[in-house]
Amino acid sequence: MTERQPAETLYQQLKQDIRDNKLPIATPLKQEQLASDYGVSRIPIRDVLGRLKNEGWLTQSGKRGVMVHPLSATEAEDLYMMRMYLEPLILSHAMPKFNHQILGQATDILEQLDQPKLSISRHGDLNWQFHACLYQAANRPTLFNNIYHLHQLCSRYIGFHSVELHYEKTSQHEHYQLLNAIKAKQLGKAKNILKQHISEAGEILVEYLHKNMHF
């Protein structure tokens, strides 16, 4: 990364590195070291760290410092509980507005998710694209943006679903069940599938974190 690159590029790279657990956890981040690692001055590092802290990606450490907070079973449970209630809600608003174009796009995304050997990052991006293409039809920007933020925060945990829990096949099967219910215009069934899809993934993840995360 060079000093000429925009702050947005630095922001996206730092956020990606947090998602991929490449930055130290529960350790104060040193601006000088980050500036050296990313090839920029301390000023853009300081500004981006502040932005990430405001968005919930970092937490306070001491009077002025910040750190990547540890993965937490409680945080994961809260994130998935909020998703479990908000996403069926936005789906209710989106269902009457679905058309062949939206459903075709959702199908295309699922077919991309079927490809073998996807990276964790690519799998996470496609997973969000599938949900987003359905939810955007609701035309509820405030609700949609809050769900987007929850997905972003959940993405720190997606590696455990992919690597430790081998959950991709189950998740993909549920995606197809959801899409089939939507195509059949079965709103109640679609909402139940979506709620179960989120809650089961959250329960498995929370159980894993309780057993394995010891910060």
N, CA, C and O of each residue as an XYZ file, in Angstrom:
860
protein
N       0.853     -1.190      0.000
C       0.000      0.000      0.000
C       0.887      1.238      0.000
O       1.907      1.268      0.689
N       0.514      2.251     -0.760
C       1.314      3.462     -0.830
C       0.546      4.631     -0.241
O      -0.675      4.589     -0.096
N       1.296      5.681      0.098
C       0.692      6.849      0.721
C      -0.346      7.496     -0.185
O      -1.276      8.144      0.297
N      -0.191      7.324     -1.498
C      -1.107      7.958     -2.439
C      -2.475      7.285     -2.491
O      -3.448      7.877     -2.958
N      -2.542      6.057     -2.014
C      -3.814      5.364     -2.069
C      -4.815      6.019     -1.123
O      -4.432      6.487     -0.051
N      -6.083      6.060     -1.501
C      -7.075      6.775     -0.694
C      -7.313      6.103      0.646
O      -7.031      4.920      0.837
N      -7.841      6.896      1.566
C      -8.122      6.380      2.907
C      -9.117      5.232      2.851
O      -9.067      4.332      3.689
N     -10.030      5.249      1.867
C     -11.024      4.183      1.755
C     -10.354      2.835      1.517
O     -10.799      1.814      2.039
N      -9.272      2.835      0.717
C      -8.546      1.586      0.462
C      -7.922      1.059      1.744
O      -7.981     -0.138      2.022
N      -7.326      1.953      2.523
C      -6.736      1.567      3.802
C      -7.803      1.047      4.753
O      -7.598      0.051      5.446
N      -8.939      1.727      4.780
C     -10.063      1.313      5.632
C     -10.518     -0.096      5.273
O     -10.683     -0.940      6.155
N     -10.723     -0.354      3.980
C     -11.188     -1.664      3.544
C     -10.155     -2.746      3.847
O     -10.522     -3.861      4.218
N      -8.863     -2.430      3.693
C      -7.827     -3.422      3.953
C      -7.736     -3.763      5.435
O      -7.618     -4.932      5.800
N      -7.790     -2.752      6.280
C      -7.751     -3.003      7.718
C      -8.973     -3.801      8.171
O      -8.861     -4.715      8.987
N     -10.124     -3.451      7.640
C     -11.343     -4.170      7.997
C     -11.253     -5.625      7.553
O     -11.655     -6.532      8.282
N     -10.717     -5.843      6.341
C     -10.552     -7.213      5.860
C      -9.587     -7.991      6.740
O      -9.815     -9.167      7.022
N      -8.515     -7.347      7.175
C      -7.527     -8.018      8.027
C      -8.102     -8.327      9.407
O      -7.735     -9.330     10.018
N      -9.002     -7.471      9.903
C      -9.692     -7.781     11.154
C     -10.590     -8.998     10.948
O     -10.608     -9.911     11.774
N     -11.342     -9.007      9.833
C     -12.224    -10.141      9.538
C     -11.445    -11.446      9.430
O     -11.911    -12.497      9.870
N     -10.251    -11.368      8.838
C      -9.432    -12.569      8.632
C      -8.553    -12.893      9.831
O      -7.717    -13.795      9.773
N      -8.749    -12.140     10.934
C      -7.989    -12.367     12.171
C      -6.475    -12.274     11.948
O      -5.701    -13.054     12.502
N      -6.073    -11.299     11.123
C      -4.648    -11.096     10.841
C      -4.010    -10.073     11.779
O      -2.785     -9.975     11.846
N      -4.827     -9.316     12.499
C      -4.300     -8.354     13.456
C      -4.347     -8.969     14.852
O      -5.209     -9.801     15.137
N      -3.419     -8.562     15.726
C      -3.399     -9.132     17.078
C      -4.698     -8.841     17.816
O      -5.266     -7.756     17.690
N      -5.161     -9.817     18.585
C      -6.414     -9.694     19.324
C      -6.129     -9.375     20.782
O      -5.214     -9.935     21.386
N      -6.922     -8.471     21.340
C      -6.814     -8.086     22.753
C      -5.453     -7.480     23.076
O      -4.974     -7.574     24.207
N      -4.832     -6.854     22.070
C      -3.542     -6.188     22.237
C      -3.650     -4.799     21.636
O      -4.117     -4.668     20.504
N      -3.232     -3.741     22.354
C      -3.314     -2.392     21.794
C      -2.590     -2.295     20.456
O      -1.450     -2.742     20.328
N      -3.246     -1.715     19.470
C      -2.660     -1.541     18.149
C      -1.767     -0.304     18.153
O      -2.188      0.768     18.589
N      -0.569     -0.448     17.682
C       0.388      0.651     17.642
C       0.332      1.325     16.281
O       0.555      0.694     15.247
N       0.031      2.622     16.300
C      -0.102      3.351     15.045
C       1.198      3.349     14.243
O       1.176      3.245     13.017
N       2.321      3.463     14.935
C       3.612      3.479     14.226
C       3.839      2.176     13.479
O       4.289      2.185     12.333
N       3.529      1.045     14.126
C       3.732     -0.251     13.496
C       2.776     -0.447     12.325
O       3.169     -0.956     11.276
N       1.522     -0.043     12.506
C       0.547     -0.169     11.427
C       0.937      0.713     10.241
O       0.808      0.297      9.089
N       1.413      1.928     10.518
C       1.845      2.827      9.442
C       2.970      2.190      8.633
O       2.998      2.286      7.406
N       3.890      1.543      9.329
C       4.993      0.856      8.651
C       4.485     -0.345      7.859
O       4.887     -0.550      6.714
N       3.602     -1.140      8.466
C       3.092     -2.349      7.817
C       2.298     -2.032      6.546
O       2.387     -2.756      5.555
N       1.514     -0.934      6.584
C       0.646     -0.605      5.453
C       1.235      0.464      4.537
O       0.611      0.841      3.546
N       2.423      0.951      4.857
C       3.111      1.886      3.983
C       2.472      3.250      3.895
O       2.463      3.870      2.832
N       1.934      3.726      5.013
C       1.313      5.053      5.049
C       1.823      5.795      6.281
O       2.562      5.238      7.092
N       1.417      7.060      6.411
C       1.781      7.820      7.593
C       0.800      7.538      8.726
O      -0.197      6.840      8.541
N       1.096      8.090      9.903
C       0.237      7.832     11.058
C      -1.121      8.508     10.937
O      -2.094      8.042     11.530
N      -1.207      9.613     10.171
C      -2.467     10.366     10.117
C      -3.603      9.532      9.519
O      -4.658      9.429     10.145
N      -3.432      8.928      8.328
C      -4.534      8.091      7.826
C      -4.800      6.863      8.704
O      -5.941      6.414      8.820
N      -3.742      6.323      9.320
C      -3.943      5.202     10.245
C      -4.816      5.639     11.412
O      -5.761      4.942     11.781
N      -4.504      6.770     11.981
C      -5.287      7.285     13.112
C      -6.744      7.493     12.722
O      -7.650      7.123     13.469
N      -6.970      8.086     11.553
C      -8.331      8.373     11.114
C      -9.120      7.088     10.860
O     -10.291      6.990     11.227
N      -8.473      6.106     10.230
C      -9.155      4.850      9.916
C      -9.442      4.070     11.196
O     -10.510      3.471     11.325
N      -8.505      4.068     12.143
C      -8.746      3.382     13.415
C      -9.941      3.997     14.145
O     -10.751      3.286     14.740
N     -10.037      5.314     14.092
C     -11.181      5.976     14.712
C     -12.490      5.584     14.056
O     -13.493      5.362     14.735
N     -12.478      5.499     12.730
C     -13.680      5.096     11.998
C     -14.069      3.664     12.340
O     -15.245      3.370     12.557
N     -13.088      2.779     12.388
C     -13.366      1.375     12.701
C     -13.874      1.217     14.137
O     -14.723      0.368     14.411
N     -13.358      2.025     15.036
C     -13.838      1.994     16.420
C     -15.300      2.442     16.492
O     -16.107      1.829     17.190
N     -15.635      3.509     15.771
C     -17.010      4.003     15.783
C     -17.988      2.994     15.202
O     -19.161      2.974     15.575
N     -17.505      2.158     14.290
C     -18.364      1.171     13.642
C     -18.415     -0.161     14.391
O     -19.133     -1.075     13.986
N     -17.658     -0.268     15.476
C     -17.720     -1.477     16.281
C     -16.688     -2.539     15.942
O     -16.705     -3.626     16.519
N     -15.781     -2.234     15.004
C     -14.747     -3.208     14.643
C     -13.606     -3.234     15.658
O     -12.923     -4.248     15.800
N     -13.402     -2.130     16.358
C     -12.361     -2.014     17.376
C     -12.987     -1.521     18.663
O     -14.083     -0.962     18.665
N     -12.279     -1.733     19.752
C     -12.764     -1.272     21.050
C     -11.672     -0.484     21.761
O     -10.494     -0.580     21.417
N     -12.078      0.289     22.751
C     -11.139      1.136     23.471
C     -10.123      0.314     24.240
O     -10.459     -0.718     24.822
N      -8.865      0.778     24.241
C      -7.808      0.159     25.033
C      -7.006      1.266     25.705
O      -6.242      1.972     25.047
N      -7.178      1.415     26.999
C      -6.527      2.517     27.691
C      -7.213      3.839     27.385
O      -8.373      3.861     26.974
N      -6.497      4.941     27.586
C      -7.096      6.261     27.393
C      -7.234      6.635     25.920
O      -8.224      7.253     25.529
N      -6.249      6.266     25.103
C      -6.263      6.699     23.706
C      -6.159      5.561     22.701
O      -6.397      5.764     21.511
N      -5.812      4.383     23.160
C      -5.567      3.293     22.239
C      -6.819      2.527     21.856
O      -7.890      2.723     22.429
N      -6.660      1.652     20.874
C      -7.735      0.762     20.447
C      -7.161     -0.633     20.237
O      -5.951     -0.803     20.091
N      -8.034     -1.617     20.224
C      -7.600     -2.984     19.980
C      -8.725     -3.766     19.308
O      -9.886     -3.359     19.344
N      -8.369     -4.882     18.701
C      -9.365     -5.818     18.178
C      -9.874     -6.625     19.365
O      -9.108     -7.340     20.013
N     -11.172     -6.508     19.648
C     -11.676     -7.220     20.822
C     -11.763     -8.711     20.523
O     -11.978     -9.097     19.374
N     -11.600     -9.542     21.527
C     -11.614    -10.994     21.316
C     -12.946    -11.470     20.758
O     -13.997    -10.889     21.028
N     -12.879    -12.530     19.979
C     -14.106    -13.197     19.563
C     -14.857    -13.651     20.815
O     -14.257    -14.177     21.753
N     -16.148    -13.447     20.819
C     -16.917    -13.641     22.039
C     -18.194    -14.421     21.759
O     -18.931    -14.104     20.826
N     -18.451    -15.437     22.568
C     -19.693    -16.183     22.430
C     -20.894    -15.283     22.682
O     -21.926    -15.427     22.025
N     -20.769    -14.359     23.625
C     -21.876    -13.452     23.933
C     -22.150    -12.517     22.768
O     -23.305    -12.308     22.395
N     -21.080    -11.944     22.182
C     -21.265    -11.070     21.023
C     -21.900    -11.836     19.866
O     -22.841    -11.355     19.234
N     -21.378    -13.031     19.597
C     -21.923    -13.836     18.502
C     -23.401    -14.127     18.723
O     -24.202    -14.049     17.791
N     -23.758    -14.461     19.953
C     -25.158    -14.762     20.267
C     -26.037    -13.541     20.054
O     -27.133    -13.648     19.503
N     -25.560    -12.380     20.491
C     -26.327    -11.146     20.300
C     -26.510    -10.829     18.819
O     -27.606    -10.467     18.389
N     -25.434    -10.965     18.037
C     -25.506    -10.668     16.610
C     -26.515    -11.574     15.911
O     -27.332    -11.109     15.116
N     -26.452    -12.863     16.211
C     -27.351    -13.796     15.545
C     -28.793    -13.642     16.030
O     -29.727    -13.859     15.258
N     -28.985    -13.276     17.280
C     -30.353    -13.037     17.760
C     -30.968    -11.845     17.043
O     -32.131    -11.894     16.643
N     -30.194    -10.770     16.877
C     -30.718     -9.599     16.175
C     -31.037     -9.937     14.725
O     -32.079     -9.542     14.202
N     -30.136    -10.669     14.080
C     -30.397    -11.087     12.705
C     -31.651    -11.955     12.618
O     -32.437    -11.833     11.679
N     -31.827    -12.821     13.596
C     -32.934    -13.784     13.577
C     -34.292    -13.074     13.577
O     -35.261    -13.598     13.028
N     -34.367    -11.895     14.182
C     -35.622    -11.163     14.226
C     -35.740    -10.143     13.083
O     -36.829     -9.933     12.548
N     -34.632     -9.518     12.716
C     -34.701     -8.455     11.703
C     -34.817     -8.985     10.281
O     -35.505     -8.389      9.453
N     -34.148    -10.103      9.989
C     -34.135    -10.569      8.607
C     -35.474    -11.154      8.145
O     -35.885    -10.876      7.018
N     -36.168    -11.946      8.957
C     -37.525    -12.336      8.537
C     -38.459    -11.130      8.388
O     -39.377    -11.149      7.569
N     -38.220    -10.082      9.183
C     -39.032     -8.874      9.084
C     -38.850     -8.197      7.727
O     -39.824     -7.848      7.060
N     -37.594     -8.017      7.329
C     -37.366     -7.347      6.039
C     -37.793     -8.238      4.879
O     -38.206     -7.742      3.831
N     -37.694     -9.557      5.066
C     -38.169    -10.470      4.023
C     -39.663    -10.307      3.797
O     -40.136    -10.404      2.665
N     -40.417    -10.056      4.883
C     -41.865     -9.838      4.756
C     -42.170     -8.643      3.862
O     -43.115     -8.672      3.074
N     -41.364     -7.596      3.989
C     -41.565     -6.403      3.164
C     -41.081     -6.624      1.729
O     -41.588     -6.001      0.796
N     -40.110     -7.504      1.559
C     -39.534     -7.717      0.231
C     -40.370     -8.662     -0.628
O     -40.436     -8.491     -1.846
N     -41.008     -9.653     -0.013
C     -41.698    -10.712     -0.759
C     -42.661    -10.191     -1.834
O     -42.624    -10.694     -2.957
N     -43.517     -9.206     -1.541
C     -44.463     -8.759     -2.576
C     -43.789     -8.104     -3.781
O     -44.417     -7.921     -4.824
N     -42.514     -7.752     -3.639
C     -41.824     -6.998     -4.695
C     -40.852     -7.849     -5.505
O     -40.171     -7.338     -6.394
N     -40.787     -9.130     -5.206
C     -39.878     -9.990     -5.956
C     -40.363    -10.161     -7.393
O     -41.563    -10.213     -7.666
N     -39.391    -10.246     -8.304
C     -39.700    -10.489     -9.710
C     -38.699    -11.497    -10.260
O     -37.812    -11.959     -9.541
N     -38.845    -11.832    -11.525
C     -37.977    -12.846    -12.130
C     -36.506    -12.409    -12.119
O     -35.608    -13.239    -11.976
N     -36.273    -11.121    -12.269
C     -34.893    -10.632    -12.286
C     -34.217    -10.848    -10.933
O     -33.082    -11.320    -10.880
N     -34.897    -10.510     -9.847
C     -34.333    -10.670     -8.511
C     -34.112    -12.142     -8.191
O     -33.058    -12.519     -7.679
N     -35.101    -12.969     -8.492
C     -34.979    -14.396     -8.197
C     -33.903    -15.043     -9.067
O     -33.218    -15.965     -8.623
N     -33.754    -14.570    -10.293
C     -32.684    -15.068    -11.145
C     -31.315    -14.695    -10.615
O     -30.386    -15.502    -10.644
N     -31.195    -13.466    -10.131
C     -29.929    -13.033     -9.537
C     -29.592    -13.865     -8.311
O     -28.444    -14.270     -8.131
N     -30.590    -14.123     -7.463
C     -30.355    -14.933     -6.265
C     -29.912    -16.342     -6.648
O     -29.031    -16.914     -6.007
N     -30.516    -16.894     -7.678
C     -30.132    -18.233     -8.144
C     -28.703    -18.240     -8.654
O     -27.945    -19.168     -8.370
N     -28.329    -17.212     -9.406
C     -26.954    -17.115     -9.928
C     -25.937    -17.076     -8.796
O     -24.880    -17.700     -8.885
N     -26.254    -16.347     -7.734
C     -25.335    -16.238     -6.600
C     -25.178    -17.591     -5.913
O     -24.071    -17.977     -5.539
N     -26.292    -18.312     -5.749
C     -26.212    -19.637     -5.124
C     -25.367    -20.583     -5.970
O     -24.631    -21.408     -5.429
N     -25.468    -20.471     -7.282
C     -24.652    -21.315     -8.152
C     -23.168    -20.982     -8.005
O     -22.319    -21.870     -8.086
N     -22.861    -19.718     -7.792
C     -21.462    -19.341     -7.531
C     -20.993    -19.909     -6.195
O     -19.839    -20.317     -6.061
N     -21.884    -19.936     -5.211
C     -21.544    -20.508     -3.907
C     -21.304    -22.010     -3.979
O     -20.639    -22.583     -3.115
N     -21.844    -22.641     -5.007
C     -21.643    -24.083     -5.189
C     -20.241    -24.423     -5.699
O     -19.829    -25.582     -5.655
N     -19.515    -23.422     -6.178
C     -18.191    -23.682     -6.735
C     -17.244    -24.194     -5.644
O     -17.278    -23.700     -4.517
N     -16.407    -25.173     -5.967
C     -15.488    -25.730     -4.963
C     -14.336    -24.786     -4.644
O     -13.970    -23.927     -5.447
N     -13.780    -24.966     -3.460
C     -12.554    -24.292     -3.036
C     -12.664    -22.765     -3.039
O     -11.717    -22.069     -3.405
N     -13.825    -22.253     -2.629
C     -13.953    -20.807     -2.452
C     -13.168    -20.386     -1.218
O     -13.147    -21.105     -0.219
N     -12.527    -19.232     -1.280
C     -11.862    -18.712     -0.094
C     -12.907    -18.314      0.938
O     -14.069    -18.088      0.601
N     -12.485    -18.231      2.199
C     -13.406    -17.821      3.259
C     -13.988    -16.445      2.959
O     -15.181    -16.205      3.143
N     -13.124    -15.548      2.493
C     -13.566    -14.192      2.190
C     -14.586    -14.184      1.054
O     -15.609    -13.504      1.139
N     -14.306    -14.944     -0.011
C     -15.216    -14.991     -1.158
C     -16.550    -15.633     -0.764
O     -17.616    -15.181     -1.182
N     -16.477    -16.680      0.036
C     -17.709    -17.326      0.504
C     -18.557    -16.344      1.300
O     -19.774    -16.286      1.126
N     -17.917    -15.574      2.170
C     -18.646    -14.588      2.965
C     -19.277    -13.507      2.102
O     -20.410    -13.092      2.343
N     -18.528    -13.049      1.085
C     -19.064    -12.013      0.193
C     -20.292    -12.516     -0.569
O     -21.297    -11.814     -0.678
N     -20.198    -13.733     -1.091
C     -21.328    -14.285     -1.851
C     -22.528    -14.560     -0.953
O     -23.674    -14.371     -1.361
N     -22.260    -15.008      0.272
C     -23.349    -15.238      1.222
C     -24.125    -13.947      1.468
O     -25.356    -13.951      1.478
N     -23.404    -12.841      1.667
C     -24.080    -11.570      1.887
C     -24.791    -11.115      0.615
O     -25.903    -10.592      0.691
N     -24.177    -11.302     -0.548
C     -24.811    -10.905     -1.803
C     -26.154    -11.607     -1.993
O     -27.111    -11.005     -2.479
N     -26.222    -12.885     -1.608
C     -27.483    -13.621     -1.727
C     -28.558    -12.993     -0.850
O     -29.662    -12.707     -1.314
N     -28.227    -12.781      0.419
C     -29.207    -12.183      1.323
C     -29.560    -10.759      0.893
O     -30.725    -10.364      0.938
N     -28.561    -10.000      0.482
C     -28.780     -8.598      0.128
C     -29.680     -8.451     -1.090
O     -30.526     -7.559     -1.131
N     -29.506     -9.315     -2.078
C     -30.317     -9.170     -3.290
C     -31.793     -9.423     -2.993
O     -32.664     -8.913     -3.698
N     -32.077    -10.209     -1.952
C     -33.463    -10.419     -1.527
C     -33.961     -9.241     -0.693
O     -35.071     -8.753     -0.906
N     -33.151     -8.791      0.244
C     -33.602     -7.773      1.195
C     -33.742     -6.388      0.562
O     -34.581     -5.596      0.992
N     -32.923     -6.087     -0.463
C     -32.990     -4.759     -1.070
C     -34.346     -4.475     -1.702
O     -34.755     -3.320     -1.816
N     -35.039     -5.532     -2.111
C     -36.352     -5.344     -2.731
C     -37.354     -4.716     -1.768
O     -38.348     -4.134     -2.201
N     -37.102     -4.830     -0.474
C     -38.028     -4.274      0.517
C     -38.084     -2.751      0.468
O     -39.076     -2.140      0.865
N     -36.996     -2.145     -0.029
C     -36.907     -0.678     -0.067
C     -37.073     -0.080      1.331
O     -37.809      0.887      1.530
N     -36.377     -0.673      2.279
C     -36.355     -0.203      3.668
C     -34.897      0.078      4.040
O     -34.266     -0.736      4.715
N     -34.357      1.219      3.605
C     -32.912      1.453      3.731
C     -32.381      1.437      5.159
O     -31.275      0.950      5.391
N     -33.138      1.954      6.118
C     -32.655      1.962      7.502
C     -32.547      0.546      8.037
O     -31.541      0.179      8.644
N     -33.579     -0.243      7.813
C     -33.575     -1.640      8.244
C     -32.486     -2.417      7.518
O     -31.761     -3.201      8.130
N     -32.373     -2.200      6.217
C     -31.361     -2.898      5.421
C     -29.957     -2.559      5.902
O     -29.124     -3.454      6.038
N     -29.680     -1.294      6.161
C     -28.338     -0.893      6.581
C     -27.964     -1.476      7.936
O     -26.804     -1.813      8.168
N     -28.935     -1.596      8.827
C     -28.654     -2.226     10.120
C     -28.353     -3.713      9.958
O     -27.476     -4.247     10.636
N     -29.071     -4.376      9.069
C     -28.797     -5.786      8.796
C     -27.436     -5.949      8.143
O     -26.700     -6.885      8.455
N     -27.099     -5.037      7.235
C     -25.777     -5.078      6.598
C     -24.674     -4.974      7.645
O     -23.685     -5.704      7.586
N     -24.846     -4.070      8.599
C     -23.836     -3.901      9.643
C     -23.719     -5.162     10.492
O     -22.611     -5.544     10.868
N     -24.822     -5.809     10.799
C     -24.777     -7.061     11.559
C     -24.021     -8.136     10.789
O     -23.230     -8.880     11.368
N     -24.264     -8.218      9.484
C     -23.546     -9.200      8.660
C     -22.056     -8.909      8.652
O     -21.234     -9.823      8.710
N     -21.716     -7.636      8.579
C     -20.302     -7.265      8.594
C     -19.637     -7.722      9.885
O     -18.544     -8.288      9.852
N     -20.281     -7.482     11.013
C     -19.713     -7.898     12.287
C     -19.686     -9.421     12.414
O     -18.764     -9.981     13.008
N     -20.697    -10.087     11.856
C     -20.707    -11.557     11.872
C     -19.567    -12.133     11.031
O     -19.124    -13.256     11.272
N     -19.095    -11.372     10.051
C     -18.083    -11.908      9.138
C     -16.776    -12.234      9.848
O     -15.979    -13.015      9.327
N     -16.532    -11.655     11.029
C     -15.347    -12.039     11.810
C     -15.410    -13.505     12.222
O     -14.382    -14.136     12.465
N     -16.616    -14.036     12.299
C     -16.803    -15.401     12.787
C     -16.949    -16.430     11.668
O     -17.002    -17.633     11.921
N     -17.015    -15.940     10.423
C     -17.360    -16.854      9.339
C     -16.295    -17.920      9.125
O     -16.605    -19.019      8.664
N     -15.045    -17.610      9.453
C     -13.999    -18.606      9.297
C     -14.236    -19.846     10.129
O     -13.850    -20.945      9.729
N     -14.862    -19.687     11.277
C     -15.146    -20.839     12.127
C     -16.229    -21.711     11.505
O     -16.162    -22.938     11.585
N     -17.232    -21.081     10.884
C     -18.241    -21.856     10.176
C     -17.610    -22.647      9.039
O     -17.965    -23.802      8.805
N     -16.671    -22.020      8.333
C     -16.103    -22.636      7.143
C     -15.038    -23.667      7.476
O     -15.023    -24.758      6.907
N     -14.142    -23.318      8.404
C     -12.964    -24.137      8.658
C     -13.200    -25.133      9.787
O     -12.934    -26.324      9.627
N     -13.691    -24.663     10.911
C     -13.811    -25.516     12.086
C     -15.126    -26.308     12.114
O     -15.163    -27.442     12.590
N     -16.189    -25.708     11.607
C     -17.510    -26.304     11.778
C     -18.044    -26.976     10.511
O     -19.052    -27.681     10.560
N     -17.372    -26.759      9.378
C     -17.751    -27.398      8.111
C     -19.252    -27.213      7.832
O     -19.970    -28.172      7.553
N     -19.691    -25.984      7.914
C     -21.127    -25.692      7.865
C     -21.609    -25.260      6.478
O     -22.804    -25.027      6.294
N     -20.692    -25.146      5.487
C     -21.090    -24.563      4.203
C     -22.198    -25.343      3.510
O     -23.135    -24.747      2.978
N     -22.100    -26.686      3.511
C     -23.092    -27.492      2.795
C     -24.477    -27.351      3.421
O     -25.478    -27.246      2.713
N     -24.524    -27.350      4.745
C     -25.815    -27.170      5.425
C     -26.391    -25.801      5.112
O     -27.580    -25.674      4.818
N     -25.546    -24.775      5.177
C     -25.994    -23.417      4.903
C     -26.514    -23.286      3.480
O     -27.545    -22.655      3.247
N     -25.804    -23.880      2.532
C     -26.207    -23.784      1.136
C     -27.524    -24.527      0.877
O     -28.368    -24.061      0.112
N     -27.685    -25.669      1.515
C     -28.950    -26.407      1.400
C     -30.112    -25.566      1.898
O     -31.184    -25.566      1.292
N     -29.911    -24.850      2.998
C     -30.962    -23.994      3.546
C     -31.224    -22.794      2.636
O     -32.361    -22.335      2.530
N     -30.178    -22.283      1.978
C     -30.366    -21.192      1.015
C     -31.325    -21.623     -0.100
O     -32.232    -20.876     -0.467
N     -31.120    -22.818     -0.628
C     -31.997    -23.310     -1.697
C     -33.421    -23.538     -1.188
O     -34.386    -23.266     -1.903
N     -33.555    -24.034      0.034
C     -34.888    -24.203      0.618
C     -35.604    -22.858      0.718
O     -36.790    -22.750      0.406
N     -34.872    -21.839      1.156
C     -35.433    -20.501      1.278
C     -35.867    -19.973     -0.081
O     -36.975    -19.457     -0.226
N     -35.007    -20.100     -1.065
C     -35.329    -19.583     -2.391
C     -36.527    -20.316     -2.999
O     -37.361    -19.696     -3.658
N     -36.615    -21.618     -2.783
C     -37.750    -22.382     -3.311
C     -39.060    -21.948     -2.666
O     -40.087    -21.861     -3.339
N     -39.026    -21.676     -1.369
C     -40.230    -21.198     -0.683
C     -40.638    -19.826     -1.197
O     -41.825    -19.533     -1.342
N     -39.639    -18.984     -1.472
C     -39.929    -17.653     -2.022
C     -40.552    -17.772     -3.406
O     -41.529    -17.090     -3.716
N     -39.981    -18.643     -4.238
C     -40.514    -18.823     -5.598
C     -41.943    -19.350     -5.557
O     -42.757    -19.041     -6.428
N     -42.235    -20.146     -4.541
C     -43.592    -20.685     -4.383
C     -44.533    -19.700     -3.691
O     -45.701    -20.010     -3.457
N     -44.020    -18.513     -3.364
C     -44.784    -17.451     -2.713
C     -45.352    -17.891     -1.362
O     -46.461    -17.518     -0.982
N     -44.566    -18.686     -0.658
C     -44.961    -19.181      0.671
C     -44.228    -18.350      1.732
O     -43.180    -18.760      2.231
N     -44.775    -17.202      2.067
C     -44.109    -16.266      2.964
C     -43.845    -16.873      4.335
O     -42.729    -16.777      4.845
N     -44.859    -17.501      4.942
C     -44.673    -18.069      6.279
C     -43.566    -19.108      6.299
O     -42.727    -19.115      7.200
N     -43.564    -19.981      5.307
C     -42.528    -21.014      5.238
C     -41.164    -20.390      5.026
O     -40.188    -20.807      5.649
N     -41.081    -19.389      4.150
C     -39.800    -18.737      3.876
C     -39.249    -18.071      5.137
O     -38.056    -18.170      5.424
N     -40.114    -17.398      5.883
C     -39.669    -16.741      7.119
C     -39.183    -17.760      8.139
O     -38.185    -17.528      8.821
N     -39.878    -18.883      8.249
C     -39.459    -19.921      9.196
C     -38.120    -20.530      8.800
O     -37.273    -20.783      9.656
N     -37.929    -20.764      7.506
C     -36.652    -21.305      7.026
C     -35.532    -20.330      7.326
O     -34.467    -20.726      7.799
N     -35.772    -19.043      7.049
C     -34.743    -18.031      7.274
C     -34.397    -17.920      8.757
O     -33.223    -17.859      9.122
N     -35.417    -17.893      9.606
C     -35.171    -17.791     11.047
C     -34.385    -18.996     11.556
O     -33.460    -18.849     12.355
N     -34.756    -20.180     11.092
C     -34.050    -21.387     11.507
C     -32.628    -21.403     10.956
O     -31.698    -21.828     11.640
N     -32.462    -20.940      9.721
C     -31.148    -20.853      9.077
C     -30.184    -20.023      9.922
O     -29.026    -20.398     10.108
N     -30.669    -18.901     10.427
C     -29.827    -18.012     11.227
C     -29.618    -18.569     12.630
O     -28.496    -18.581     13.136
N     -30.698    -19.030     13.258
C     -30.601    -19.450     14.659
C     -29.725    -20.692     14.821
O     -28.941    -20.765     15.767
N     -29.843    -21.667     13.921
C     -29.030    -22.873     14.044
C     -27.553    -22.576     13.836
O     -26.702    -23.106     14.550
N     -27.248    -21.730     12.857
C     -25.852    -21.352     12.638
C     -25.302    -20.653     13.881
O     -24.172    -20.909     14.296
N     -26.115    -19.762     14.474
C     -25.675    -19.057     15.669
C     -25.466    -19.987     16.850
O     -24.482    -19.854     17.579
N     -26.378    -20.925     17.046
C     -26.258    -21.850     18.179
C     -25.000    -22.710     18.073
O     -24.299    -22.919     19.063
N     -24.721    -23.203     16.878
C     -23.524    -24.032     16.678
C     -22.264    -23.214     16.933
O     -21.322    -23.687     17.568
N     -22.258    -21.981     16.430
C     -21.091    -21.120     16.611
C     -20.879    -20.770     18.081
O     -19.755    -20.833     18.581
N     -21.947    -20.405     18.768
C     -21.840    -20.024     20.184
C     -21.326    -21.196     21.014
O     -20.491    -21.008     21.899
N     -21.814    -22.393     20.739
C     -21.329    -23.569     21.455
C     -19.832    -23.778     21.224
O     -19.090    -24.097     22.153
N     -19.405    -23.598     19.986
C     -17.982    -23.752     19.670
C     -17.143    -22.716     20.425
O     -16.103    -23.048     20.994
N     -17.602    -21.456     20.426
C     -16.847    -20.395     21.077
C     -16.766    -20.610     22.585
O     -15.724    -20.363     23.192
N     -17.851    -21.065     23.188
C     -17.817    -21.348     24.623
C     -16.757    -22.389     24.966
O     -16.113    -22.307     26.012
N     -16.581    -23.356     24.092
C     -15.639    -24.450     24.366
C     -14.201    -24.082     24.040
O     -13.274    -24.622     24.644
N     -13.999    -23.158     23.081
C     -12.653    -22.986     22.528
C     -12.042    -21.603     22.707
O     -10.825    -21.462     22.587
N     -12.842    -20.577     22.988
C     -12.284    -19.241     23.133
C     -11.993    -18.975     24.604
O     -12.901    -18.970     25.435
N     -10.734    -18.755     24.913
C     -10.330    -18.549     26.316
C      -9.446    -17.313     26.416
O      -8.229    -17.413     26.568
N     -10.085    -16.136     26.326
C      -9.344    -14.882     26.483
C      -9.554    -14.345     27.881
O      -9.016    -13.293     28.226
